[in-house]
Every structure is written in structure tokens, then in C-alpha cells.
Amino acid sequence: MTAPLEAFQSRRQAQARAGLTAPVAAVLARLSRAVARDARTRVRANRAADRPGPSPLAASIGAGPSRDPLAWTVAAGAAHAVFVEFGTARQSAEPFLSPAVEQAASQGLRPLVAGSDRLEATPRGPR
């Protein structure tokens, strides 16, 4: 007797999840784009003053959807991004992506849910 009730409840739960997918996916998309924008800002702020012009690293940072509608990816495509983020034996780390993610996590989703597309970035000053 409980099988029909359980099937009905699981159908209702699936419908409720499906109804939430679009709004949650929209917030995740905005959050991912804001994190990518913050990371690009940090790269530009940390760039040496004697290196004018566009930054290939900043240009390679982007956000995009994954196969799961409730998951987005923020990544840097430049080959040297991992060396800048984590450092090497000869170069100290200059993190740009992990602080952007931490900044977004500390602010929570309130600014994005409220309609703002900006995170309060706190990049380091010039070297």
C-alpha cells in the first residue's frame, strides 16, 4: 500500500527539484561569472607595473556550464596559470582564483540573489 504513496512523493519531489533548477542555475551562473571577473581583476592588479598591455592569464579566465545544470566551472586556461596560483621552487605564489572563490564564499549568495552582479573585490595593491 505504501508503494503508490512513495512513488507519488518521489514524483512530487522530482517536480519540486525541477522547478528549482532554473532559478538555482541562474544564480550559480551569476556567481561563477562574478568569481571569474574577480579573478581577472586580481591578476591585473598583481601584474608587474613594467609589463603594460593585456594579460594573457587574465584573458584566459572564464566561467562556463558543465553537463550538470546545477554546476558551473571557473578556470584559467593559460598554461602558466597553475604556476602563478601555487608558485614554483623559484617563484612565490600569487593566488588569484582561490582568493576570488574565498571572497565569494565569505559574502554568500546575498548580492547575487538580490540582483547585483558584483562581488566586493579586495585585490592586492601593485608590487
N, C-alpha and C positions, 0 to 999 in steps of 0.2 A: 504493500500500500504506500510505502514511503517513496518508492522509486519515481512515480509520477511527480510527486511534490519536489523531490530533489532535482529532477530534470527541469521542472518549471523554474525553480530557484536558480539553477545554473544558467538557464536561458536568460532570466532577468538580470543576473549579474553580468553576463556577457553583453547584453544590451546596454547596461549602465556603463560598462567599460568602453564600449564603442562610442557612446555619447560623449565620453570624456576625452577620447583620443584626440580629436581635432583641437580643442582648446589647449590641452596639455602640450601637444606637439607644437602649437603656435608659440607658447611661452618658452619651450625648450629651444626653438629656432631663434627666438629673440635673445635668449640667454647665450647661446652659442655664438651668435654674431657679436654680441657685446663683449664676450671674452676674447674673441679674435681681434676685435677693434682695440681693446685694452692692451693686448699683447703687442700689436703693431705699434701702438703709442710708446710702450716701454722700450721696444727695440730702437725706435727713432730717438728717444730721449737718451738712451745709453750709448748711442753711436758716437764715435770719436768726432770731435769738432773739426779735425783736419780732414775728414772724409765727407766732403759735400756730395750732394746728389742723392738719388733714390737708393734705398736699401734693398738689396735682393732678398735678404732674410725677411724683412717686413712685408715685402710683396708676396712672399710665399706662404704667409699665414692666412688660413681661411677656415671657414666652418661649412659643413655640409651634412645632409641627412644620411643616415645609414639605412640598412634594409628594414630595420625595426622602426615604425613610425614614431616611437617614443624614445628614440636615441639619436643623438647628433654627435658629430666628431669635430673637434677643433684640432688642427695640426699645422705644423710648419713643414713645407715641402723642400726647403733648401737643404742640400746635403750637409752643410756645416751647422745646422740648427742644433743638433744634439750636443755638439762641442761647445756652442755658446751657452746653451741651457745648463749643462752639467760640468763644463770645464774639461781641461786635459791636464796632463802632468806639467805642462809649461804655461798654461793659461788658466787663470781663475774663472770660475763660473760667473756668468752674468744672466741669471734666470730671467726669463720674460714670460713664459707660458704658465709656469706653476704659480707665480705671484698673481697673475691675472685670474686664474681659477680660484685661488685663495680669496682674492678680493671679492669675486662674485659670490663665493660661499659665505663670506662674512656679512655681506649686505643682504643676503637672502634673495628671494624672488619678488619682494615687495615692489621695487622700482619697475620691474618688467611687467608684473601683473597690473600695476597702476597705469601702464601705458608709456613709461619712459623707456627709451632705447639706449640709455647711457648708464654706465657704471661710474662711480666716482673713482677715477684712476688716480693712483698716487705713484707715478714713476719716479725713479731716482733722478737727481739732477745731473747735469753734464759732468763728465770726468775732468 
